[in-house]
Amino acid sequence: MALVNEHFLKLPGSYLFSDIAKKVNSYRVTHPNSRILRLGIGDVTRPLPQACIEAMHRAVDEMASSATFHGYGPEQGYDFLKDAILKHDYAARGVHLSPSEVFINDGAKSDTGNVGELLRWDNSMGITDPVYPVYVDSNIMCGRSGVLGEDGRWSNVEYLPCTETNNFVPELPKHRVDLIYLCYPNNPTGTTLTHEQLRQWVNYALANDTLIVFDAAYEAFISEDNVPHSIYEIRGARKVAIEIRSFSKTAGFTGVRCGYTVVPKEVTAVTLTGERVSLNQLWNRRQCTKFNGVSYISQRAAEAVYTPEGRKQVQDNIDYYMKNAQTMRTALESVGLRVYGGVNAPYLWLKTPKEMGSWKFFERMLYECQIVGTPGVGFGPSGEGFLRLSAFGSHEDCEEAMERIRKWIG
């Protein structure tokens, strides 16, 4: 008989956002006339940039002719997109990479979950807490996380709390770990690390032979000068870090699906006998075996992000969302609530009043204000007592939601 991978059975019964959807749907059944404002899940609402739409139309027309038709593409991505990425996202910031170090993916979530396949199941790992659930769940699936304790923590995970006490800047691990996940600007807290703070993590990784998986999906929202857009801005990071990015939030590609992963050739891991192995080669082999590449049409759309028109249109959308973030932050603070983020990221991390639990506050906002947020505890134990709000809605919905909260709290 076929034996199940029992590590899957250790996973929570459902994904965080599935639990939220169930609660919202239950409310809708009993309150069919209520207008619910969704400030929870981080899906975008603005249309794709016009430059991307036009590029997709041209690509579709190419597919209609045998002379310009594109079938299977390279699993690593087309050079036209990789060259645009290298020029605008890296060379412009003094970072020099080769095309063979860039791998086009169908969004950051996939590669964030899959990159752990390159490492043995018994590597120790560190995560900031709270954290994007995929980091932990994908490691549970392969048995790397250990056993779940009564306190909600996994036995083989070094939790690095991000709290008000440390200004949401995690301390370095107290014990050496093999693998660390970092996400900056951070999801869910919306906070960032400065160049100096990120340098400490790179130095730690160099000193301890630790691999960093750096999720930079929200780098386009950075507005402050001393916040790095890429971990490779830090000297030595090419030896210890894999960086993952996405066009989902930057250019609204949540339904188009395209992003990329950078695996420098200097990044290595070791065998039990001490042999150094290039992770770039292993990732290339993995992609060739298990990934058919991103569609030609999607990659042409992503290339258009880097045109002068595309860059302006993308920035217009980012400015739109960040205006929402400012509106929300101002309104929440005006009624005495504590809120973090919303400056370099489209997320706000709201402290629940009167030490109310995350799910309790979520339910009260839903039933009393008809507003949906994301309970902070769903991102990890240190998220208890917080709620994540997203700035990806419309100006109108954002302003209405804040007015409801003013009346509710005020």
N, C-alpha and C positions, 0 to 999 in steps of 0.2 A: 504494500500500500504506500501511497505518497505521505510523507511526514511533513507537517506544517513547520514553517519557521516560527518557533514559539516566541521569538523576540517580538513579533508583531502583536502577540497577545498581551504584552506588557504595556502597549500604548493606551493612553486614555480612551474611553469609550468613543469619543468623537472629537473632531477638530474644533478648536476654540470658536471659529466663526460659524460652524455648524450649530453649536449650542446657542449662539446669539440668534441665528436665524430662526431656530425653533421657538425661542422665547418671543421674538418679534411676531412670528406668524400666529402664535397663540393669542397674543394681544390683538392682532388684526381681526381674528375670528370673533372675539367678544366685543370689539370696538370698530366695526366696519366703516364708520363714517369719520374716524380720526385721521388727520393728516400727519403721518410720521415723517420726521426729519432725520435723515441718516447721516450721522457724523462719526460713524464707527469704522467700518472696513475701508482700507486705503485704496479704493478704486477711483480712477479719475472720471471727470464728467465733461471736460472740454473736448471739442472735436479735434481730430488729428490736424496738425499743421497743414496748411494748403500745399506747401512744397512737397510734403510726403504724399498727399493724395494725388497730386499730379505725377509724381514719380511712380506710384503704384499703377496709375492708368497707363503710363508708357510701358511699364513692365508687363502688364496684362496684354497690351497690344502686341508686344514681342512674342508672347506665348501663342498668339494666333497665327503665326507664320512659321513654316518649317525652317526658313532661313535664320530666324532669330529665336527659335524655341529653346528653352532651357529645361533639361531633364534633371537627373541627379546632379547636384552641385557638390563641391568639396565639403566634406564633413566639418572641416575647420572654418569654413566661411569663404566667401569670395574676396579676392584681393582688393577690389575696388572699395569695399567697406572697411577692411582692415587698414588700408592705407589712410583713409579718412580719419579713422579712430586714432591712429598713431600720430598723425599730423596735428589734429585739433585737441585731443584729450591729453596727450602726453608730451610731444615735442614742444608744444606751446608753453609747457610748464617746466621745460628743461629735463624731461625724462625721455630717454631714448631706448626704445624696444625694437625688436625685429618682428616682421609679420608672422613668423612661425611661433611667436610667443603669445599670439592673440587667437582665441577660439570663439567664434560666433555661436551664441546659444539661443534658445527660445525663451529666454527670460532668466533672471537671477535665481529664482526659486529652484529651478531644475538643477543647475550646477551647484548651488549651495548644498543641496541634498546629496548630490552624486559624488562630490569631490572626496568624500570620506571613503569611497571605494578604493582609493589609492593606498590606503593605510590598513595595517593589521587591526583586527577587532579589539586587541588588548592595549591599544594606545590610550594613555590617560588624556583627559581633555579639560579645558577650562572655558567657561562661558560667562559673559557678563549677565547679571540678573537684575532686572527683567531682560528678556531676550526674545527675539523672533522665534516662534515655536519650532520652525523647521530645523533649526540647528540641533535641538535636542532630539526631536522625534526621529530624524533620519539616522541618528546614532543609536537610538533605542532599537531601531529595526535590524541593525547588524550586531547588536549585543555589546556595543562599546560603552553604554551608559551605566551598566551594572544593574542594581536592584533599587526599586523605588522605596524610600523610607517613609515613615509616618509623617514626617515633616514636609513631604512633597519634594524632597531632593533625591537625586540619583547617586548611588554609592560611588561610582567611578567618575563623577563630575566634580571639578573644583568650581564652586560658585563664587563669583566675584561681584558682590553686591554694589549696585549703583543706587544710592539713596540721597535724601536731602542732606544727611550728615556729611557725606563726602562730595557734595555738589554734583552727584551723578558721574563722578570720575572714578572708575574702579581702581582698586589697589592691585599691584602686581601679585601673582599667585604666591602664597606662602610656601607651597611645595612645587617642585618642578613638575611641569606637565609637557606632554608631547605635542599637543594640538590646542590652539586657542582660536575662538571665533570672536571677531570684533566687527561691529557695525557702526560706522560713523559717516555722516550724521546718523544718529541712533534712531532706530525703530525698536521700541515704542516711545522713548522719552523725548525725542526731538533735540537732545543735547549733543554736544560735540567735544572733540579733543583738539587742543592746540598743537602746533608743530612740536613744541617741547614735550608735551604729554605723550604724543604718539611716538616720539623718539625713544622714550623710556621703554615702550613695549618692544620696539625693534631691537634695542640694546639687550633687553631681557631674552628675546628669541635668539639673538646671535650668541649670547653667553651660555644659553641652556640647550642649544640645538633644537629649538621648538619651531613648529610650523604655525604660521598665522594665516587663517582664512579671513580676508578683509572684505566685508560687504560694503561697497560704496555706491549702493543703488540710489542714494539721495544726494550725491555730491553736487548736482546742478543747482540745488537750492541754497548752497552756501553763500552767505552775504558778507561775512566778516573776513578780514584779511589774514588773520593768524590761524585759520583753520585749513588744514591740508585737504586738497581734493583727491589726492591719491597717496597711498602709503609709500609709493616709490619716490615721493618727494623727500623721503627720509633716507639718508645714506645707509647702505647696507641692507635695505629692505628687499632688494632683488634676490638675496640669498635665502630669505626666510618666509616670504609672503606670496600668497596667491590672492589676486584681487578680482572681485566679481562686480560687474555693473549691469545696468538694465536701461532700456529705453522706455520702459513701462510708465514710470512716473515723470521722467524727463520730457518725453514727447507724446505721452498718452498711448503707448503701445500695449496696454493691458489686453486688448483684444487682437492685436496684430502679432505679438510675441517675437521679441528680438532683444538680445543683450549680448554681453560678451564676458569672457573670463581670460585673465592674463596669467600665464604660468611661465615665469622666467626660466631660462635654461639653467641658471645657477641654483634653483631650488632643488634640494635633494632630500631623500630619506634613506635609511640604512636597512640592510638585511640583518638577520640574526648573526651572520658571520662578519658584520662590519663593513660590507661593501656599500659604497655610495651609489645610489640610483637616481637618475634624473626624473623628476616628476613630470617634466614637460614631455618626455618620451612616453611615459606611462599614460598620461592624459590623452596624448595623441592616439595611442593604441586603443584606449578605451573608447574614444569618440568614433574612431573608424569602425569599431565592432558594434557599438550599441546606439549610435546616433546617425540619422540620415541627413542631418544638416537643417538649417532654417531655409524656408522657401525663398526663391530668387526674388519674388515680389516683395516680401517683407524686408529683405536686405537692401533692395533698391530704395525702399521707403526710408530705411535707417540711414542710408548714405545721404539722402536729401536733408537730413537733420543738420548736416554740416555745411550746407550751402549758405550763402549770405542771407537769402530769404528764409531758409529753414531755421537758422540760428535766431533770427529776430522773432519769428513766429513761436518758436519754442520758449524764448525768453518772455514773450508776452503772456503765454500760458502760465509760466512759473510765477510771474509777477501777479497774475490774477489770483492764483492759489495763496501766495504769500500775503496778499492784501486781506484775504479771508482770515489767515492766521493772525494778522495784526488786529483785525476787528474782533476776533474771538478773545485774544489775550487781553485786550483793553477792556472788553465787556466783563470778562470773568473776574479780573482784578478789581473792577469798579464795585463789585458786590462782595468784596472781601475774600474771594477764593484765591488759593495759591496755585499758580500755574507755571510750568516750565516748558522750554522748547518754543517752537513757533518763530524762531529767528533765522536759523540755518536749516530748517527742516519743516515739512508741511504737517507735522504732528505736534500736538500740545499734550502735556502730561499734567493732568488736573488732580490736585490733592482733594480727596473727598472730605467734606466737612464733618466735624465732630467725630473723627476717627471711625467713620462709617465704613463697613466692608465694601469691597469693589462691586461684588454682585448685588448687594443691597442697594448701593447708590445707582447702579445701572438700572435696576428694576424701578426705583423711585423716579428716575428721569424718564423712563419709558412710560410709566403709568400716570405720572403727574404732569409731564411736559411733552410727552410724545416725541422725545428725542432719543436717538440710539447712539451710544458710545461703545467703547470696548473695555471691559473690566480689566484693570491692570494685573490682577492676580493671574489672569490667563496667560501672561507672559513670564510668569515665574513667581516664586515666593516673595521676592522683594517688591513685586508690583502690587501687593495687597495694600489697599488704602488709596489707590489711584485709579484714574480712568483716562484712557487715551481718546483724544478727539482728533479727527482728521479735517484738514482744510480743503479737501478736494471737491467740496460741493459748490453750488452756485452762490453768487453774492446774496441773492434774495433769500435762499434757504438759510444761509449762514446768519444773516441779519435777523431773520425771524426767529431762529433758534436762540440767539443771544437775547432777544427781547423776551422770549418765554422764560429764559433762565433768570433774567433781571426781575421779572415779576414773581417768579417762584422763590428765589433766594431773598430778594429784597423785601 
